[in-house]
Amino acid sequence: MKVVMYVHGGSENHGCEAIIRSTARLLELDSKQSVLLSYNQSEDLHYGLDSVVSLNQEINAINKKSFDFIKAYFMQKFFNKHYYVDALLHKLSINSINNMDFGLFVGGDNYCYSDAEVYPVVNKLIRKKVKKLVLWGTSVEPSVLEKRSIKKDIKKFDLIVARESISYEALKKVNSHTLLLPDPAFFLNIERTELPKNFIKGNTIGINISPMILEYEKNQGKTIENYEYLINYIIEQTDYNIALIPHVVWDSNDDRKVLRMLYDKISRKDRICIVDDHNCMQQKYIISQCSYFIGARTHATIAAYSTCVPTLVVGYSVKAKGIAKDLFGTYENYVIPVQELKEQSDLLNSFLWLRKNSERIKNELKNKTKEYSTLKNEYLKGLVND
């Protein structure tokens, strides 16, 4: 089976890395027959993805003397459609592949944002190179589907695999060839690694925050204030230590910058640590050793959920709510939207609820992960039988 995966941002986003590793495992991909088109091939080499798939650089320079560029620039200049120029960044790499059985659009949340209009153009290019095109492990903001070009594009996918039920219900109305299966990263392998100083196995609370959620807060500064208030409570009122765990380390969107800001605000350095960067399997191991996890990055929280760690999500979009709803029957109390942070104690109050209900939550996660484990074969069956 020859598969090309594309719209992969690069492995410094360990959620992107986790999707590729898990997909290769679930579909039993041959690394020589499978190609990953990557926005940043050097990142994937650094984290060893070349052992899983063949790597090609997806984003390349545009030949501004080409007829393609002239057409795209015309669309931008006179119709304000900049995405035709953006799509040309992908064209050289797409032209380098041929006669693939499946193309997997692996950007799990790329249809959650208002700038998704480039993807119909990219998908049109890649459809010429594959027998079937699949939207893989996706979440989609229902409002994005109201755009005519996006809705038209979604209809053309031969198969859609939605990773949570809110997106599934919206996508099913547009494309009947839609399946509901958990995010592939629920099946990511764990790789043991050394735990950092001040990380007490089984008595440490893992905390993740991303620069992205700060862009969605309605009350400026309230997110950091809530995290700081929570951490100080944990240190002063409990015997837990704190591990600040990054999951995306891109220069432009680096969790470590915000985590360092939090670290600097905490006086008890003997009770807190910042976890170094690791590959996604090692990150999952570290998260699995936490007593609780409070996180913003989707795949950091999936690492916690899938290892039965009681988890509170500081969310901003449909994916957080949908994943929690499928695990627990509701996202209420399990997801606190960053837009709703008003008082400095909001995050703490949600954590206290999590702590009070932790044993029940652990049992529900154990049951759900056991149920999910029975679905491993459904990914391959859905692909080849659709």
N, C-alpha and C positions, 0 to 999 in steps of 0.2 A: 504494500500500500504506500503510494507516494503522496506525501502531505507537505504542503507549504503553509506555515503559520506567519501571519503578518500583522502589522500595527502593534508591534511589541516595543514598548518604550525603552527597555534596557534594564539590566539586572540590578542597578543601584536602587531601583524600586523593587524591593524583594517580593512584593505581591506579583509583579510581572514575572519575576524569576520563578515563583512558586507555581504559577499557572502553567508555564512551559514544562517544568520538571514533572508536574502531576499529570499533565495531558500526555506527555510522552509515555509515562508509565501506564496510564489507563488505556491508551490506544495501542500499546505494545509497539511503539514506533521503532523502526530501524534507523539508527542515527545517520546512516549513509543514504537512506532513501527519503529522509525528512529534512526539510529546509526551514530555518527560521530567518525571516527578514527582520532585521533589528534596527531600531533608530540609533543604537549605539553598540556596535559589535565589540568594541574594546571592553566595555563593561561586562558583556557576557563571557568573553574570554577570561577576564579576571576571576569571575566566579565559577568557571568551569563548565559552562553550558555546552561547550563544544564536545563534551563527552556524551551529550544527550541528543543533540541535533547538529546538522551542518549549519554554519552561520554565514549569512550574507548581510552586508550593510544595506539597509532599506532607504535611508535618506541620503541623497547625493546632490551635488551641485547641479544647477540648471544651466544648460547651454543657451545663453541669451541671444544667440544668433540663429537659433533653430526656429522653424515655422511653428512648432508647438508652443514655444514661448510667445511668439508674436500673437497667436490666437488667444492664449491665456491672458496676456497683458491687455489685449483689446477688451476681453470680458471684464477685467478688473477696472480698466480706465473708464469705460462707457456704461457699464451695467453694475459696477460696484460688487462684482462677484470675484473676490480675491482668492477663493478656494480653488479656482482653476490653476492659478500659479502654484499654490501650495501642493496641489496634487502632482505637479510635475516633479517635485522632489522625490516621489516614489517611483516614477516611471522607469528609470534606468534599471533599477533592481527587479522590477516586475517583468520587464522585457527579457531578463536573463534566465527566467524559469520557463519551462515548457512541459506540457502534457502531464500535469499533476492530477492525481485522482481527486484530491480534496484541497480546498483552500479554507483555512480556519482563521477567521477574524478574531484575534485573541485579546483585543483591547477591551477588557471586561466592562469598564464603565465609560467607554468613549461616547456612548449614546446618552450619557447622563447630562451632557453639557450643551450649551447653546451653539457652540462652534462646530457642531457635528456635520455641517454641510459639505465638508471636504470628502467625507467617506463615500458618498454615492459616486463621486468621480473616481476615487481610487478603486472602488469595487468594480466599476465598469471596466477598468484596465485589467484587473486580475481575473475577471470572469472569462476572458479570452484564453486564459492559461490553465484553467482547471475544469474538471468534469462537473464537480459540485462545489458550491460555495456555502459555507456554514458560519453563522454568527454564533460564537462559541462562549459558553459560560458568562452570559451577558446580564447586565442590568440596564434598564432603559427608563428614563424619566418619562412617564406618560405624556407630559406636556410637549416633549420633543417630538413625539409621534404626530403631533398636530401639524407640523411643517410638511408641506406637500412633497418636497423632494425627499425627505427622510422616510415618510410613509411609503412612497413609491419604491424606494430602495429596499426597505424592510420586506416588502412583498416579494421581491425577487430572490431572496435567499432560498436555497433548496432545503435548508434545515436551520432552525434556530434552537439553541439549547440555552434556556433561561436558568439563572442560578437561584432565583427566588420568586415567590408566587405573585408578588405585586407586579413585577415586570412581566411575568408569564401571562397573567390575565390581560394585560394591555397588549402584549405582542400577539397573543392568540387571536385577538379580534382582527388583526391586520394580516397575519400569515398563519394559516392553519397547520403548517408544518413546524409546529413549535412544541418542544419537550420541556419538562421541568425536571432538572437534576441539580444536586448541590454543586456549589463552586468546586472545580477540580482540586483546589488546594486543601479541601477537607481530607484528601488522601495523600498529602505530601508526607514523605518519609521524614523521620527525625534523625539527626546526626548529633551525637553527644559532643560536647565541647566543655572547656573549663569555665566554671562560673566565676564571675569577677569578685574582687574583694568587697566585703559588706553585703554580698548576696548570700543569705541564709536559706538553704534549700528547704522548701516547705513553710518558710516563715517570712516570705518577702512578697510585697505587693508590686506587681509590674505596672508601670505607667507609660503610656505612649501619647504623644501629642504631635500634631503636624502643623506646619505653617498654613496649610490650606484651610483648616477649619477657622482660623482667625479671620479669613476673608469673608466668612459667612456670618460671623457674630453680628447681632443687631446692636448690642451694647458694648461699645469699644472698650477693650481691656478687661472685660468681664470673664473671659475664658481663662486667661492666665491667673486672674484673681481667684477663680474657683479652684483651679488646680493647686495653687499655693496654699489656699485655706485647707483643702483636703489633706495635702501632704503634712502640713503642720499638725493637723488633728491626729493623723496616724502616728506621727512621731511622739506627740505629747500624751496621747490617750491610749495607745496600744503598744505592744512590744514588737510589732512588725517593722522590718526594714523596707526600704523603697529602692526599686530598680527602675531607672529611666531608660526605656528601651526604644531606640530608633528603628524604623522599618523602611524608610526612604532616605537616601543620602545623596540625592542629586544636588549639585551646587545651587540650582535655582529653587529647590524645594526640599531643604534638608531638615529632617526632624531634629538633628543634633543641635542646631542653632537655638531652637525653642527650648529643648531640654536643658541645654547649658544655661539658658536664662533662668529656668526654674531652679536648677541646681545652685546657682549663685545666690538665690534668695533664701536658701535653707541653711540655717546655722549649724545644725547637727550633721556634719559631714561623715561622722562615724556610723550613721544610720542610713546612708544613701549612696548610690553609685550610678554612674552612667555606663551602660553596657556598650562595649566597642562594636563596630560593624562586623557582621558575620554573614555567611550565606543564609538563604532562607531556611534551610533544614536545621542549621545550628541555632538560628533565631527561634525556630519553633521549639527546639529542646529547651532553651533558656526560659521561654514563656511557659512551657509545660511544668517547670519547677516552681512557678509562682503559686501563692495561695489564692490570690485574686488578680484580675487584670482589668485595668481601666484604659481603654484605647480609642484612638481616632482612626487609624489606618485599618481599612477593611480586612486585609489579609493578616495583620497582626492579631485582630480579634478572631479570625478564623483559626489561627494557630492555637489560640486559647480555647475556643469552643471545642475544637476537635481533640483536645487533650483533657477535656472535662474540667477546665478551670473556670469558676464563676466569673462572668465577664459583664462589665458595663461599657456600653459603646457611647462615645461622644460623637454623634452622627451629624450629617448635614444633608443627606440625600436618601433616595428611595432604597438604595442597596442595603444600608444599615437596618432600616425598618423591615425590609422584606426578609432578610436572612434571619433576624431575630424572631419574626412572626412564624417562620417555618419551623424553627427550633422549639419555640415555647407556646405557640398558639396566639401570641400577642407580642407586640413590641413595647407595650407600656411597661415602664419600670426598667426594661432592659436596654432601652436606647433613650438617651437624653439629647434632643436636638440642640446643637450649639446656638441656634437662633433663639432658644427659649431660656438661656442663662440670663437671669435678671438679678438675683441675690447671690452674694458670695458663698452662701451655704447650699446652693442648689445641687452641686455635684456631690458634696458630702452627704446630703440627705439621700441621694440616690445610692451612694455607696453603702450607707447604713442599711437601707432596704436590702441590698444585695447580700450583705453580710448576714443579716437576720434570716434570709431565705437560702443560704448557701447550700445546705445539705440537700434540700429539695432540688435546687438547680443542678447540683452535681449528678443526682440520680436521673434527672430529665436529660442531661447531656449524655450520660452513659447510654441510656436507652436510645436516644436519637442517633448517636454515632454508630451504635450497633445496627440500627435500621439502615443508616446510610451505607454501611459496609456491604449490605446485600445488593446495592445498586451499582457496584463497580463495573459489572459487565454491561450495564445499560448504555454506557457512553459509546462503546464500540458497536453494540447492536443498533443503537439509534443511528449511528453514522452510516453503517453499511447496509442497513435494511430499509432506510427511509426511501 
